[in-house]
Amino acid sequence: MKRRGFLQAGGVLSVAVLAGCSLPVIPKRPVAQYEDALGWIRHRNGHYELLLPRVEMGQNIGTALKQVACDELGIEWRQLTLRLPHTGEMARVRATVGSESVKDFAVPLAQACATLRDALAAGHTDGERVATPRPLAELRAFQSGARHVGRPAPLEQGHAIVTGAPVYVADVRQPGMLFGRVLRAPVSPELHSRLSSLNEAAARQVPGWVAVVRDERLQQGESEGIGIVARTPGALERIEAALDARWVWQGGFDQTDIDRAVDVDRHLAGDGFRYTVHDDTIDRNGDWDVDLRIDIPLAAHAPIQPRAAVAAFDAEGRLDLWVGSQDVYYQRDVVCKRLGLDEDRVRVHGSRVGGAFGGKTICTVELEAAVLAQAVQQPVKLQWTRAQEFRQGFHRPPSSHRIRVRLRDGRLDQWWHVFASSHILFTNAGLPVWMQRLTDFVTDAGVARGALLPYRCTHKRAEFALNRLPVFTGPWRGLGAGPNGLAMESAIDECARRAGADPVAFRLQHAEDPRLARVLRAAVDHAGALPVATPSLRRGRGVACGIYKQVSYAAVVAEVEVNAKGGLRVTRLVCAHDCGTVINPDQVRAQCEGNLVWGLGMALSDRLDAADARIGPTRFAEAPIPWLHQIPPLDVVLVEAGGAPGGAGETAIVATAAAIANAVRDATGVRIQRFPVDPTLLAQPPIT
């Protein structure tokens, strides 16, 4: 079977474990089934309880699924209580990733609620039932006139959030709880590093000192970890300073090493590209109408909440673990294996997550907390510092793209998109070198996400290369969809200009999917007329559109103004969005607005630089993310095409940054090819 067929069939990678190799725990990703959904909804004495099968991390999926349940059951909002369960209360569900919560869980939940409703109507109030799948048209929650679905609803946990009530893992308190931290060398965990010396005697003299923990299970990647435990969070800082830990490491790197590894032209001239997205044969020789290179750097997740965990063992050695993770079952699997515990002796409690964006999928702080709690035999809370988030977490991989296009009679004839990047789904934060090399036989679909060209073209070829980098890379909102969309829609805009066509008309002429054309028309119609430029301000408008995971659609219109010194301001963003049936319009708009801001950052600020074998900033104030004054008015138009609900969490990321880049091109004539935008490229030459 070819690699593409393997992935389309949902293949499972099997490997033989060689002597001396430790196989990492592989996440299990079961598809939500109707039978599973019966375990999410319960009825007792006239009241209903919904055990949330997804992680709540700002997308407010609890509110949306409660809307579905209430409509299908035909009950009042107050009759149903939503609760975040622990891993012992329901069967395993897949990680909260990929904008899948509504798309994959709303219909099974409605099926289960319909089964429960019918059972209660027949007088059956005890025991369990078997779900009977029924057509979407028979599910009340998705019919016109539903009481809750398709309308705003009270935000679950909303009151708790605004009043500061405990909802996050950092809010968890346990009797006798201590505080922990794991110290590492101040370099990338991809480099082999170890402790050379520390002053434990001095640390013992610090008030609040409890323990120093040396345990091989604290190793992350190639980085040795040394645990410290204190009675207060403030004591951790003083103990760390007193320890004066010294480290040695092997190797080093800087930004030029990363840039060279993903240099697309180096791959064109040398090793070529191993993986294909489109595989048509094209003529690689001769002239091209458009030949464009786009470079996109490393970028951080920068969540408001640093990752944290609380671990507590009881007298019988059973572990309760409170986490802020996108996959609570994976945390259980890793901790069980690393601590040698049976599954039924570990309960993982999911908490609301204060920002994740793909960055809280692997097991890091959770294992650290469990190891320290086991060592001191008291509950331990462990929270990463901001510096640890940047240095030890994984980031969006950089990518380098070259797109070459030939036109014939003003239409796309030959499209050749080549790019180089690093791993996303098969992240080096979780896989050793030997295992990642095995995964390279089946490519990395996360890197390829969004690289399918959604336009008619006679011949299409897209191929890419992967390189393991000396920094951790992995999932970042939309995976490869944002960078690939930025590169492709920039090239499409240049094609329209080369053909002498209006950029909107050119896209509509080539759009293969009518839903894509519909959102593009909706965004442009809503945007109206562009303000007129003045002598001191150049104004421009750009458009871009795309399809996310072949189920959801977005188009963005961006308006910018640029002053004579190159100062760039995005003045408006308009987004039209189609994700099928909308459960909660307020929350879908909120997700679109979030994506618009992420796209703004992608165009104007997102960049992590490497120096001295480490990744920069150490404080949140230094994080290269958009500031509030940079956020323009955001207009969101929801275009409902009916049918099953799709994903909304990441869709607009495919178009936002490209729309801004195209607006800059419209205003200044400058095609941005390296991101984020360098204002010096936009400055007008002085008049002489």
For each residue, the residues with C-beta under 8 A, 3 or more apart:
1: 5 6 9 11
2: 5 6
3: 6 7 275 441 442 443
4: 7 8 276
5: 1 2 8 9
6: 1 2 3 9 11 442
7: 3 4 10 11 442 443 445
8: 4 5
9: 1 5 6
10: 7
11: 1 6 7 442
12:
13: 438 439 442
14:
15: 23 435 438
16:
17: 21 23
18: 21 434
19:
20:
21: 17 18 432 434 435
22: 432
23: 15 17 26 435
24: 430 431 432 435
25: 330 333 334 337 363
26: 23
27: 95 327 330 333 361
28: 92 94 329 330 333
29: 94 95
30: 33 36 92 93 94
31: 94 104
32: 36 37 53 93 94 104 105 108
33: 30 36 37 108
34: 37 38 108 111 112 131 132 133
35: 38 130 131
36: 30 32 33 39 40 53 90 91 93 108
37: 32 33 34 40 41 53 105 108 109 111 112 131
38: 34 35 41 112 115 116 128 129 130 131
39: 36 51 90 91
40: 36 37 50 51 52 53 90 109 112
41: 37 38 48 49 50 51 69 73 109 112 113 116
42: 48 49 50 51
43: 46 47 48 49 116 120 125
44: 47 49
45:
46: 43 79
47: 43 44 79 80 81
48: 41 42 43 69 73 75 79 80 81
49: 41 42 43 44 80 81 82 83
50: 40 41 42 65 66 69 80 81 82 83
51: 39 40 41 42 83 84 85 89 90
52: 40 56 61 62 65 82 83 84 85
53: 32 36 37 40 65 90 93 105 109
54: 61 62 65 93 96 101 105
55: 95 96 325 326 327 328 350 353 356
56: 52 59 60 61 62 84 156 157 350 352 353
57: 96 326 352 353 354 355 356 360
58: 353 354 355 594
59: 56 101 587 591 649
60: 56 63 64 155 156 584 587 590
61: 52 54 56 64 65 96 101 102 105
62: 52 54 56 65 66 82 84 156 157
63: 60 66 67 153 154 155 156 584 587
64: 60 61 67 68 101 102 106 583 584 587
65: 50 52 53 54 61 62 68 69 82 101 102 105 106 109
66: 50 62 63 69 70 77 80 82 148 153 156
67: 63 64 70 71 141 148 149 151 153 583 584
68: 64 65 71 72 106 109 110 113 141 148 149 583
69: 41 48 50 65 66 72 73 80 109 110 113 141
70: 66 67 73 74 75 76 77 79 80 147 148
71: 67 68 74 140 141 146 147 148 149
72: 68 69 109 110 113 114 117 139 140 141
73: 41 48 69 70 80 113 116 117
74: 70 71 117 140
75: 48 70 79 80
76: 70 79
77: 66 70 80 148 153 154
78:
79: 46 47 48 70 75 76
80: 47 48 49 50 66 69 70 73 75 77
81: 47 48 49 50
82: 49 50 52 62 65 66 156
83: 49 50 51 52
84: 51 52 56 62 349 350 351 352
85: 51 52 89 90 350
86: 89 320 328 347 348 349 350
87: 90 92 328 329 332 346 347 348
88: 344 347
89: 51 85 86
90: 36 39 40 51 53 85 87 93
91: 36 39
92: 28 30 87 329
93: 30 32 36 53 54 90 105 329
94: 28 29 30 31 32 97 100 104 327
95: 27 29 55 326 327 329 330 361
96: 54 55 57 61 100 101 326 327 356
97: 94 100 326 327 358 361 475
98: 549 647 650
99: 103 548 549 552 646 647 648 649 650 651
100: 94 96 97 103 104 105 647
101: 54 59 61 64 65 96 104 105 106 647 649
102: 61 64 65 105 106 579 583 645 646 647 648
103: 99 100 106 551 644 645 646 647
104: 31 32 94 100 101 107 108
105: 32 37 53 54 61 65 93 100 101 102 108 109
106: 64 65 68 101 102 103 109 110 141 583 645
107: 104 110 111 136 139 142 644 645
108: 32 33 34 36 37 104 105 111 112 131
109: 37 40 41 53 65 68 69 72 105 106 112 113
110: 68 69 72 106 107 113 114 139 140 141 142
111: 34 37 107 108 114 115 131 132 133 134 139
112: 34 37 38 40 41 108 109 115 116 131
113: 41 68 69 72 73 109 110 116 117 141
114: 72 110 111 117 118 134 138 139 140
115: 38 111 112 118 119 129 130 131 132
116: 38 41 43 73 112 113 119 120 129
117: 72 73 74 113 114 120 121
118: 114 115 121 122
119: 115 116 122 124 129
120: 43 116 117 123 124 125
121: 117 118
122: 118 119
123: 120
124: 119 120 127 129
125: 43 120
126:
127: 124
128: 38
129: 38 115 116 119 124
130: 35 38 115
131: 34 35 37 38 108 111 112 115
132: 34 111 115
133: 34 111
134: 111 114 138 139
135: 138 139
136: 107 139 142 643 644
137: 143
138: 114 134 135
139: 72 107 110 111 114 134 135 136 142 143
140: 71 72 74 110 114 143 146
141: 67 68 69 71 72 106 110 113 146 148 149
142: 107 110 136 139 146 149 581 644 645
143: 137 139 140 146
144:
145:
146: 71 140 141 142 143 149 150
147: 70 71 151
148: 66 67 68 70 71 77 141 151 153
149: 67 68 71 141 142 146 581 583 584
150: 146 581 582 583 584 585
151: 67 147 148 584 585
152: 584 585 586
153: 63 66 67 77 148 584
154: 63 77 158
155: 60 63 158
156: 56 60 62 63 66 82
157: 56 62 160 161 167 352
158: 154 155 161 162
159: 162 163 165
160: 157 163 165 166 167
161: 157 158 165 167 352
162: 158 159
163: 159 160
164:
165: 159 160 161
166: 160 171 172 173
167: 157 160 161 171 351 352
168: 171 305 308 324 351 352 353 354
169: 172 308 309 310 322 323 324 351 353
170: 305 308 324 381 383
171: 166 167 168 351
172: 166 169 310 322 351 381
173: 166 177
174: 177 310 312 379 381
175: 379
176: 378 379
177: 173 174 310 312 378 379 380 381
178: 210 229 230 231 376 378 379 380 381
179: 229 230 231 232 233 235 236 380 381 382
180: 227 228 229 230 236 368 369 372 373 380 381 382
181: 227 228 236 240 382 385
182: 218 225 226 227 228 368 372 382
183: 225 226 227 228 240 243 245
184: 189 193 220 223 224 225 226 247 392
185: 191 193 194 223 224 247 248 249
186: 247 391 614
187: 191 193 223 247 249 252 391 612 613 614
188: 191 253 391 470 471 472 610 613 614 615
189: 184 193 220 221 222 223 392 429 472
190: 221 222 428 469 470 471 472
191: 185 187 188 222 223 249 250 251 252 470 613
192: 222 249 250 251
193: 184 185 187 189 222 223 224 247 248 249 250
194: 185 224 247 248 249
195: 198 224 226 245 246 247
196: 246 247 248
197: 245 246
198: 195 203 212 226 243 244 245 246
199: 202 203 242 243 244
200: 203 204 212 243
201: 204 205
202: 199 205 206 242 243 244
203: 198 199 200 206 209 212 228 239 242 243
204: 200 201 209
205: 201 202 209 242
206: 202 203 209 230 235 238 239 242
207: 235 238
208: 230 231 232 234 235 238 239
209: 203 204 205 206 230 231 235 239
210: 178 229 230 231 376
211: 227 228 229 375 376
212: 198 200 203 226 227 228 229 243
213: 218 226 227 228 229 371 372 375 376
214: 226 227
215: 218 225 227 371 375
216: 219
217: 338 339 367 371
218: 182 213 215 224 225 226 227 367 368 371
219: 216 222 223 224 225
220: 184 189 223 225 364 392
221: 189 190 428 429 472
222: 189 190 191 192 193 219
223: 184 185 187 189 191 193 219 220 392
224: 184 185 193 194 195 218 219
225: 182 183 184 215 218 219 220 368
226: 182 183 184 195 198 212 213 214 218 243 245
227: 180 181 182 183 211 212 213 214 215 218 368 371 372 375
228: 180 181 182 183 203 211 212 213 236 239 240 243
229: 178 179 180 210 211 212 213 372 375 376 380
230: 178 179 180 206 208 209 210 233 235 236 239
231: 178 179 208 209 210 235
232: 179 208 235 236
233: 179 230 236 237
234: 208 237 238
235: 179 206 207 208 209 230 231 232 238 239
236: 179 180 181 228 230 232 233 239 240
237: 233 234 240 241
238: 206 207 208 234 235 241 242
239: 203 206 208 209 228 230 235 236 242 243
240: 181 183 228 236 237 243 245
241: 237 238 244
242: 199 202 203 205 206 238 239
243: 183 198 199 200 202 203 212 226 228 239 240
244: 198 199 202 241
245: 183 195 197 198 226 240
246: 195 196 197 198
247: 184 185 186 187 193 194 195 196
248: 185 193 194 196
249: 185 187 191 192 193 194 252 613
250: 191 192 193
251: 191 192 470 613
252: 187 191 249 612 613
253: 188 257 258 470 471 610 613
254: 257 258 610 611 612 613
255: 258 259 609 610 611
256: 259 260
257: 253 254 260 261 470 610
258: 253 254 255 261 262 298 398 469 470 471 610
259: 255 256 262 263 398
260: 256 257 263 266
261: 257 258 420 422 467 469
262: 258 259 397 398 399 400 420 421 422 467 469
263: 259 260 266 267 400 420
264: 267 268 293 400 401 402 418 419 420
265: 268 269 293 400 402
266: 260 263 269 270 420
267: 263 264 270 271 272 273 418 420 465
268: 264 265 272 402 418
269: 265 266
270: 266 267
271: 267 465
272: 267 268 465
273: 267 276 418 420 463 464 465
274: 440 443 463 464 465 466
275: 3 443 444 448 463 464 465 466
276: 4 273 279 461 462 463
277: 417 448 451 452 462 463 464
278: 415 417 452 453 460 461 462
279: 276 461 463
280: 459 460 461
281: 459 461
282: 414 415 416 459 461
283: 286 414
284: 416
285:
286: 283
287:
288: 291 404 405 406
289: 405 406 407 495 498
290: 403 404 405 407 491 494 495 498
291: 288 402 403 404 405
292: 402 403 404 487 490 491 494 671 673
293: 264 265 400 401 402 673
294: 400 401 402 403 486 487 490 491 673 674 675
295: 398 399 400 401 673 674 675
296: 398 399 400 401 483 486 487 602 675
297: 398 606 607 608 609 675 676
298: 258 395 396 397 398 471 473 607 608 609 610 615
299: 395 396 476 601 602 606 607 608 624
300: 389 390 393 395 396 606 608 623 624
301: 355 356 357 358 359 389 393 395 396 476 477
302: 355 389 620 623 625
303: 306 307 353 354 355 356 357 359 360 389
304: 354 355
305: 168 170 308 324 353 354 355
306: 303 383 384 385 386 388 389
307: 303 324 325 360 364 365 383 384 389 393
308: 168 169 170 305 324 365 381 382 383 384
309: 169 321 322 323 324 365 366 368 369 370 381 382 383
310: 169 172 174 177 321 322 369 379 380 381 382
311: 319 320 321 322 366 369 370 372 373 374 379 380 382
312: 174 177 319 320 321 373 378 379 380
313: 317 318 319 320 373 374 377 379
314: 317 318 320
315:
316:
317: 313 314 341 345
318: 313 314 345 346 347
319: 311 312 313 335 339 341 345 346 347 370 373 374
320: 86 311 312 313 314 347 349
321: 309 310 311 312 331 332 335 346 347 348 349 366 369 370
322: 169 172 309 310 311 348 349 351
323: 169 309 328 331 348 349 350 351 366
324: 168 169 170 305 307 308 309 351 352 353 354 356 360
325: 55 307 328 330 331 350 353 360 361 363 366
326: 55 57 95 96 97 353 356 358 360 361
327: 27 55 94 95 96 97 330 331 361
328: 55 86 87 323 325 331 332 348 349 350
329: 28 87 92 93 95 332 333 348
330: 25 27 28 95 325 327 333 334 361 362 363
331: 321 323 325 327 328 334 335 348 363 366
332: 87 321 328 329 335 336 343 346 347 348
333: 25 27 28 329 330 336 337
334: 25 330 331 337 338 363 366 367
335: 319 321 331 332 338 339 341 346 348 363 366 367 370
336: 332 333 339 340 341 342 343 345 346
337: 25 333 334 340
338: 217 334 335 367 370 371
339: 217 319 335 336 370 371 374
340: 336 337
341: 317 319 335 336 345 346
342: 336 345 346
343: 332 336 346
344: 88
345: 317 318 319 336 341 342
346: 87 318 319 321 332 335 336 341 342 343
347: 86 87 88 318 319 320 321 332
348: 86 87 321 322 323 328 329 331 332 335 366
349: 84 86 320 321 322 323 328
350: 55 56 84 85 86 323 325 328
351: 84 167 168 169 171 172 322 323 324
352: 56 57 84 157 161 167 168 324
353: 55 56 57 58 168 169 303 305 324 325 326 356 360
354: 57 58 168 303 304 305 324
355: 57 58 301 302 303 304 305
356: 55 57 96 301 303 324 326 353 359 360 361
357: 301 303 476 477
358: 97 301 326 361 474 475 476 477 479
359: 301 303 356 393 394 474 475 476
360: 57 303 307 324 325 326 353 356
361: 27 95 97 325 326 327 330 356 358 474 475
362: 330 394 427 429 430 474
363: 25 325 330 331 334 335 366 367
364: 220 307 367 368 384 392 393
365: 307 308 309 368 369 382 383 384
366: 309 311 321 323 325 331 334 335 348 363 369 370
367: 217 218 334 335 338 363 364 370 371
368: 180 182 218 225 227 309 364 365 371 372 382
369: 180 309 310 311 321 365 366 372 373 380 381 382
370: 309 311 319 321 335 338 339 366 367 373 374
371: 213 215 217 218 227 338 339 367 368 374 375
372: 180 182 213 227 229 311 368 369 375 376 380 382
373: 180 311 312 313 319 369 370 376 377 378 379 380
374: 311 313 319 339 370 371 377
375: 211 213 215 227 229 371 372
376: 178 210 211 213 229 372 373 380
377: 313 373 374
378: 176 177 178 312 373
379: 174 175 176 177 178 310 311 312 313 373
380: 177 178 179 180 229 310 311 312 369 372 373 376
381: 170 172 174 177 178 179 180 308 309 310 369
382: 179 180 181 182 308 309 310 311 365 368 369 372
383: 170 306 307 308 309 365
384: 306 307 308 364 365 388 389 392 393
385: 181 306 388 389
386: 306 389 390 617 618 619 620
387: 390 391 618 619
388: 306 384 385 391 392 393
389: 300 301 302 303 306 307 384 385 386 392 393
390: 300 386 387 393 608 615 616 617 618 623
391: 186 187 188 387 388 614 615
392: 184 189 220 223 364 384 388 389 472
393: 300 301 307 359 364 384 388 389 390 429 472
394: 359 362 427 428 429 472 473 474 475
395: 298 299 300 301 471 472 473 474 476 608 615
396: 298 299 300 301 473 476 482 483 606
397: 262 298 421 422 423 424 447 469 473 474
398: 258 259 262 295 296 297 298 421 422 469
399: 262 295 296 419 420 421 447 480 483 484 487
400: 262 263 264 265 293 294 295 296 419 420 421
401: 264 293 294 295 296 417 418 419 483 484 487
402: 264 265 268 291 292 293 294 417 418 419
403: 290 291 292 294 415 416 417 418 487 488 490 491
404: 288 290 291 292 414 416
405: 288 289 290 291 412 414 415 416 491 494 495
406: 288 289 413 414
407: 289 290 410 411 412 413 495 498 499
408: 411 413 458
409:
410: 407 499 500 501
411: 407 408 456 499 509 510
412: 405 407 415 455 456 457 458 495 510
413: 406 407 408 457 458 459
414: 282 283 404 405 406 457 458 459 461
415: 278 282 403 405 412 453 457 459 460 461 462
416: 282 284 403 404 405 461 462
417: 277 278 401 402 403 451 453 461 462 463 487 488 491
418: 264 267 268 273 401 402 403 462 463 464
419: 264 399 400 401 402 451 464 465 484 487
420: 261 262 263 264 266 267 273 399 400 464 465 466 467
421: 262 397 398 399 400 424 447 464 465 466 467 480 483
422: 261 262 397 398 428 447 466 467 468 469 473
423: 397 426 427 428 431 436 439 444 446 447 466 468 473 474
424: 397 421 427 444 446 447 473 474 475 476 479 480
425: 444 445 446 447 474 475 479
426: 423 431 436 439 440 444
427: 362 394 423 424 430 431 472 473 474 475
428: 190 221 394 422 423 431 433 436 468 469 472 473 474
429: 189 221 362 393 394 472 473 474
430: 24 362 427 474
431: 24 423 426 427 428 435 436 439
432: 21 22 24 435 436
433: 428 436 437 468
434: 18 21 437 438
435: 15 21 23 24 431 432 438 439
436: 423 426 428 431 432 433 439 440 468
437: 433 434 440
438: 13 15 434 435 441
439: 13 423 426 431 435 436 442 444
440: 274 426 436 437 443 444 466
441: 3 438
442: 3 6 7 11 13 439
443: 3 7 274 275 440 447 448 466
444: 275 423 424 425 426 439 440 447 448 466
445: 7 425 448 449
446: 423 424 425 449 475 479 480
447: 397 399 421 422 423 424 425 443 444 464 466 479 480
448: 275 277 443 444 445 451 464 480 484
449: 445 446 478 479 480 481 484 549
450: 478 479 480 481 482 483 484 485 488 546 548 654
451: 277 417 419 448 462 464 480 484 488
452: 277 278 462 547 550
453: 278 415 417 457 460 462 488
454: 511 512 513 516 545 546 547
455: 412 492 507 510 511 512
456: 411 412 510 511 512
457: 412 413 414 415 453 460 510
458: 408 412 413 414
459: 280 281 282 413 414 415
460: 278 280 415 453 457
461: 276 278 279 280 281 282 414 415 416 417
462: 276 277 278 415 416 417 418 451 452 453
463: 273 274 275 276 277 279 417 418
464: 273 274 275 277 418 419 420 421 447 448 451
465: 267 271 272 273 274 275 419 420 421
466: 274 275 420 421 422 423 440 443 444 447
467: 261 262 420 421 422
468: 422 423 428 433 436
469: 190 258 261 262 397 398 422 428 473
470: 188 190 191 251 253 257 258 610 613
471: 188 190 253 258 298 395 610 615
472: 188 189 190 221 392 393 394 395 427 428 429
473: 298 394 395 396 397 422 423 424 427 428 429 469
474: 358 359 361 362 394 395 397 423 424 425 427 428 429 430
475: 97 358 359 361 394 424 425 427 446 479
476: 299 301 357 358 359 395 396 424 479 482
477: 301 357 358 482 595 598 650 653
478: 449 450 481 482 548 595 650 653 654
479: 358 424 425 446 447 449 450 475 476
480: 399 421 424 446 447 448 449 450 451 483 484
481: 449 450 478 484 485 546 548 549 650 653 654
482: 396 450 476 477 478 485 486 598 599 602 653 654 657
483: 296 396 399 401 421 450 480 486 487 602
484: 399 401 419 448 449 450 451 480 481 487 488 654
485: 450 481 482 488 489 544 546 653 654 655 657 658
486: 294 296 482 483 489 490 602 603 657 658 661 675
487: 292 294 296 399 401 403 417 419 483 484 490 491
488: 403 417 450 451 453 484 485 491 492 546 658
489: 485 486 492 493 544 545 546 655 658 659 662
490: 292 294 403 486 487 493 494 658 661 662 671 672
491: 290 292 294 403 405 417 487 488 494 495
492: 455 488 489 495 496 503 506 507 544
493: 489 490 496 497 503 542 543 544 658 661 662 665
494: 290 292 405 490 491 497 498 671
495: 289 290 405 407 412 491 492 498 499 506
496: 492 493 499 501 502 503 505 506 507
497: 493 494 500 501 503
498: 289 290 407 494 495
499: 407 410 411 495 496 506
500: 410 497
501: 410 496 497 505 506 509
502: 496 505 506
503: 492 493 496 497 506 507 542 543 662
504: 507 508 520 524 543
505: 496 501 502 508 509
506: 492 495 496 499 501 502 503 509 510
507: 455 492 496 503 504 510 511 517 520 543 545
508: 504 505 511 517 520 521
509: 411 501 505 506
510: 411 412 455 456 457 506 507
511: 454 455 456 507 508 514 516 517 520 545
512: 454 455 456 516
513: 454 516 517 547 553
514: 511 517 518
515: 518 519 553 578 641
516: 454 511 512 513 519 520 545 546 547 553 555
517: 507 508 511 513 514 520 521
518: 514 515 521 522 553 578 639 641
519: 515 516 522 523 545 553 554 555 576 577 578 639
520: 504 507 508 511 516 517 523 524 543 545 555 576
521: 508 517 518 524 525
522: 518 519 525 526 555 576 637 639
523: 519 520 526 527 543 545 555 556 557 574 575 576 637
524: 504 520 521 527 543 555 557
525: 521 522
526: 522 523 557 574 576 635 637
527: 523 524 530 541 557 559 572 574 635
528:
529:
530: 527 539 540 541 559
531: 539 559 571
532: 539
533: 537 538 539 561 667
534: 537 539
535:
536: 563 564
537: 533 534 561 562 563
538: 533 561 562 563 667 668
539: 530 531 532 533 534 559 560 561 562 571 667
540: 530 559 560 561 562 663 664 665 666 667 668
541: 527 530 557 558 559 560 663 666
542: 493 503 557 558 560 658 659 660 661 662 663 664 665 666
543: 493 503 504 507 520 523 524 555 556 557 558 659 662
544: 485 489 492 493 555 556 558 654 655 656 658 659 662
545: 454 489 507 511 516 519 520 523 553 554 555 556 654 655
546: 450 454 481 485 488 489 516 553 554 555 654 655
547: 452 454 513 516 550 551 552 553 654
548: 99 450 478 481 551 552 553 554 647 650 651 653 654
549: 98 99 449 481 552 647
550: 452 547
551: 103 547 548 579 580 646 647
552: 99 547 548 549 577 578 579 580 646 647 648 651
553: 513 515 516 518 519 545 546 547 548 577 578 579 639 651
554: 519 545 546 548 575 576 577 578 592 595 651 652 654 655
555: 516 519 520 522 523 524 543 544 545 546 575 576 655
556: 523 543 544 545 573 574 575 576 596 599 652 655 656 658 659
557: 523 524 526 527 541 542 543 572 573 574 575 659
558: 541 542 543 544 570 572 573 574 656 659 660 662 663
559: 527 530 531 539 540 541 570 571 572 573 632 663
560: 539 540 541 542 568 569 570 571 660 663 664 667
561: 533 537 538 539 540 568 569 571 667
562: 537 538 539 540 566 567 568 569 664 667 668 682
563: 536 537 538 566 567
564: 536 683 684
565: 679 683
566: 562 563 679 680 681 682 683 684
567: 562 563 679 682
568: 560 561 562 604 664 677 679 682
569: 560 561 562 630 632
570: 558 559 560 573 600 603 604 630 632 660 663
571: 531 539 559 560 561 632 633
572: 527 557 558 559 632 633 635
573: 556 557 558 559 570 596 599 600 632 633 634 635 656 659 660
574: 523 526 527 556 557 558 635 636 637
575: 523 554 555 556 557 592 595 596 634 635 636 637 652 655 656
576: 519 520 522 523 526 554 555 556 636 637 638 639
577: 519 552 553 554 588 592 636 637 638 639 648 651 652
578: 515 518 519 552 553 554 638 639 640 641 646
579: 102 551 552 553 582 588 645 646 647 648 651
580: 551 552 640 641 642 643 644 645 646
581: 142 149 150 640 642 643 644 645
582: 150 579 585 588 638 640 645
583: 64 67 68 102 106 149 150 587 588 645
584: 60 63 64 67 149 150 151 152 153 587 588
585: 150 151 152 582 588 589 638
586: 152 589 590
587: 59 60 63 64 583 584 590 591 648
588: 577 579 582 583 584 585 591 592 636 638 648
589: 585 586 592 593 636 638
590: 60 586 587 593 594
591: 59 587 588 594 595 648 649 652
592: 554 575 577 588 589 595 596 634 636 648 651 652
593: 589 590 596 597 634 636
594: 58 590 591 597 598
595: 477 478 554 575 591 592 598 599 649 650 651 652 653 656
596: 556 573 575 592 593 599 600 634 652 656
597: 593 594 600 601 626 631 634
598: 477 482 594 595 601 602 653 656
599: 482 556 573 595 596 602 603 652 653 655 656 657 659 660
600: 570 573 596 597 603 604 605 626 630 631 632 656 657 660
601: 299 597 598 604 605 606 624 625 626 676
602: 296 299 482 483 486 598 599 606 653 656 657 675 676
603: 486 570 599 600 656 657 660 661 672 675 676 677
604: 568 570 600 601 626 630 660 676 677
605: 600 601 624 625 626 630 676
606: 297 299 300 396 601 602 624 625 675 676
607: 297 298 299 624 675 676
608: 297 298 299 300 390 395 615 616 624
609: 255 297 298 615 616
610: 188 253 254 255 257 258 298 470 471 613 614 615 616
611: 254 255 614 616
612: 187 252 254
613: 187 188 191 249 251 252 253 254 470 610
614: 186 187 188 391 610 611
615: 188 298 390 391 395 471 608 609 610
616: 390 608 609 610 611 622
617: 386 390 622 623 624
618: 386 387 390 622
619: 386 387 622 623
620: 302 386 623
621:
622: 616 617 618 619
623: 300 302 390 617 619 620
624: 299 300 601 605 606 607 608 617 676
625: 302 601 605 606
626: 597 600 601 604 605 630 631
627: 630 631
628: 631
629:
630: 569 570 600 604 605 626 627
631: 597 600 626 627 628 634
632: 559 569 570 571 572 573 600
633: 571 572 573
634: 573 575 592 593 596 597 631
635: 526 527 572 573 574 575
636: 574 575 576 577 588 589 592 593
637: 522 523 526 574 575 576 577
638: 576 577 578 582 585 588 589
639: 518 519 522 553 576 577 578
640: 578 580 581 582
641: 515 518 578 580
642: 580 581
643: 136 580 581
644: 103 107 136 142 580 581
645: 102 103 106 107 142 579 580 581 582 583
646: 99 102 103 551 552 578 579 580
647: 98 99 100 101 102 103 548 549 551 552 579 650 651
648: 99 102 552 577 579 587 588 591 592 651
649: 59 99 101 591 595
650: 98 99 477 478 481 548 595 647 653
651: 99 548 552 553 554 577 579 592 595 647 648 654
652: 554 556 575 577 591 592 595 596 599 655 656
653: 477 478 481 482 485 548 595 598 599 602 650 656 657
654: 450 478 481 482 484 485 544 545 546 547 548 554 651
655: 485 489 544 545 546 554 555 556 575 599 652 658 659
656: 544 556 558 573 575 595 596 598 599 600 602 603 652 653 659 660
657: 482 485 486 599 600 602 603 653 660 661 675
658: 485 486 488 489 490 493 542 544 556 655 661 662
659: 489 542 543 544 556 557 558 573 599 655 656 662 663
660: 542 558 560 570 573 599 600 603 604 656 657 663 664
661: 486 490 493 542 603 657 658 664 665 671 672 675 677
662: 489 490 493 503 542 543 544 558 658 659 665 666
663: 540 541 542 558 559 560 570 659 660 666 667
664: 540 542 560 562 568 660 661 667 668 670 672 677 682
665: 493 540 542 661 662 668 669 670 671 672
666: 540 541 542 662 663
667: 533 538 539 540 560 561 562 663 664
668: 538 540 562 664 665 682
669: 665
670: 664 665 681 682
671: 292 490 494 661 665
672: 490 603 661 664 665 675 677 681
673: 292 293 294 295
674: 294 295 678
675: 294 295 296 297 486 602 603 606 607 657 661 672
676: 297 601 602 603 604 605 606 607 624
677: 568 603 604 661 664 672 681 682
678: 674 681
679: 565 566 567 568 682 683
680: 566 683
681: 566 670 672 677 678
682: 562 566 567 568 664 668 670 677 679
683: 564 565 566 679 680
684: 564 566
685:
686:
687:
688:
